[in-house]
Amino acid sequence: VSIEAHAGRILSIIGPTGAGKTTFFNCLSGIYPLDAGTVELCGRRIDGLAPHLVSRAGLSRSFQNIRLFPEMSALQNVLVGRFSRSPRQILASVFRTPAWRSEEEKALARSRELLEFVGLSDRADSWARALPYGLQRRLEVARALATDPKVLLLDEPGAGMNPQEIGEMMALVKSIAQSGIAVIVI
């Protein structure tokens, strides 16, 4: 497979069940190792990197089956995604230094912006498991966006949704692309 994704554009991967679309995403995102070939992001090879390093490099994803933290709030779920962009300063976090508090405030503010972007600002304090299915899908997208990706992989983002929810998800995906992110959708 050879593809190119461009900033601000939506690329769709289509095929029958079992064709390997999700496996392809798993290879791109570092979950599965490659048997051959390379994965490059902005001219830098990212194949062979652990998934958290692929995410830090600028490629993030959602999953076909929702993988939220059900006992955490919507805001906390987005903050988990934001963690990859936080500096790793153990002593600063232990002693809660002013620099650490400033980073926490920035992470909270960005997470709230993302909840607003996906239409969940009024549900920030709701447990993820208490959200209707379509809103859980939006929350998963917000968490993926929290990593500040250059490329966003969405694995069947409309699966299990009703026609209205699918239309809303399509509008959200278009908005993501319009923000300058390359989006690849199964």
N, C-alpha and C positions, 0 to 999 in steps of 0.2 A: 504494500500500500504506500502510495506517495501522495501527500496532500500538503497544501499551503493554506494557512489561515491568516487573514489580514485584519488589522485593527479596524474596528467599526463595521465589520462584515459578519454575516451569519452563514455558516457552512453546515449543511445537513448530511449526515451519514444515514443511508437507508438500506434496508435489506430484510429478508425474511427472518423469522425467529430461528436462532441457532446459527446464524451466519457469521457471528464473531464480532459484532459491533461493540458490545460491552467489553469483551476481551481486548479489543483494540484500545478502548479507553483505559483499561487496566494497564496495558503496556505503556501507553503514553504517560500515565500518571505515576508510574513506578511501582504499582502494586504487583505486576507480573514482570519478570525479566524478559528481555528480548532474546529471541533465538538468533536473529540476524538484523542488520540494519542499524539505523540511528534515529534519535529523536533530538531535534534542535529547537531551541527557543531563542529568538532574537540572535541567531548566530552562535549560540552556545550549546554544546551538547549536554543534554540532561538525562540521556538514557544511562541506566546503571545507578542513578541516584535513588536514595530512599524517598518514599512518598512525601515526607515532610520537607525534604530539600527540593523536590520538584515543585512543591507548593511555594516555597520561599523564592524559587527562581522565577515564579510568575505564572504557573499553570495550576488551576484549581478546578474542582469538579463537584458535581452532585451525583447522586446514585439513583439507579432505577428503583430500588427499594429504599424508602426513607430511612436515614440513619441519624436521627436527632438524638439528643440526650433527653429522654422523656421526663425525667424528674428535675429538669432545670427550666428556668424561665426562657422565654424567647430571647430576651436580652442576653442572658448568660450563654445561650447557644451561639449567638453571634460573637460574643466575646471570646469563646473558644476558638473560633476561626481567626479572630484578630490576634490571638496569641503568637502566631507565626511571625507577625510584624513587630512584636515587642522585643526590646533589647533584653538579653539574658544577663541580668545583673543580680546574682543571688544575694549578695550582701545588701544591696540597695532594697531588695524586696523584703529581706528579713528585718531590716531597720526602718523600712518605710521612709526612705529619704525623700526630700523635696523633689528630686529628679524622678524617683519612682512614682510618687503621687501625681506628678505632672503627666507621666506616661499613662497612668491609669485613667486620668481624666480625659486624655486624648482618645484612648481606646473606647471609653464609654461614649464619648461624643460621636465618634465615627460609627460605633455600633448602633446608636440611636438614629443617625442619618440613614444607615442602611435599612433599618426597620421602616423608616419613613418611606424610603425609595421603593420598597416592596409592598407597601401598604399595610404594615403591621405596627405602626407606632402606638396605636391604642391597645395593642396586645403585648407590649414589652414585658409586663410582669406576669403574664399568663404562662402556666406550665406548658411546655411543648406538647405533652400528651393530651392536653385539654383543647388544643386547637383543632378545628375541623381539618379534614384531610388536605383540601386545597391550600389552606393557610400553612399547613406543615410543609408543603412543597415550596411555598414562597419563602418560608423560614430557612429551608435548606439552601435555597439560592442566596439568601442574604448572608448566611454563614460562609458560603463559598466566596462571595464577593468581599467578605471581610479580610481576605488574604491579599487584597489589591492585585488580582490577577491581570496579566496581559492577555491570557487565553483562558476562557471558561468553557469547560466541558459539561454539557447537560445531558444526562442519560435519561431519555424519555420523560422530560419534565411534565408532560401533560397526562401521563399514564394514570388511569383511574379517576380522572376528573370528568365532570359534566361539561357540556358544550360552553356554558358561560365561563366556567373556570379555565377552560382551555383558551378561550378568547382573551381572558385577562392575562394568562401566562404568556401567550404570544405577544401581547402588548408589552409585557415586562421584558421579554427577551429582546424585542426591538429596541426598547429603551436602554438596555445594557449595551447593545451594539452601538447605539448612537452616542453612548458615553465614551466610545473609543476602545472598547474591549473586543477582541476577536472571540466569537462564540461558535462552538461546534456542538451541534445538537444531533442526538440520535432520535 
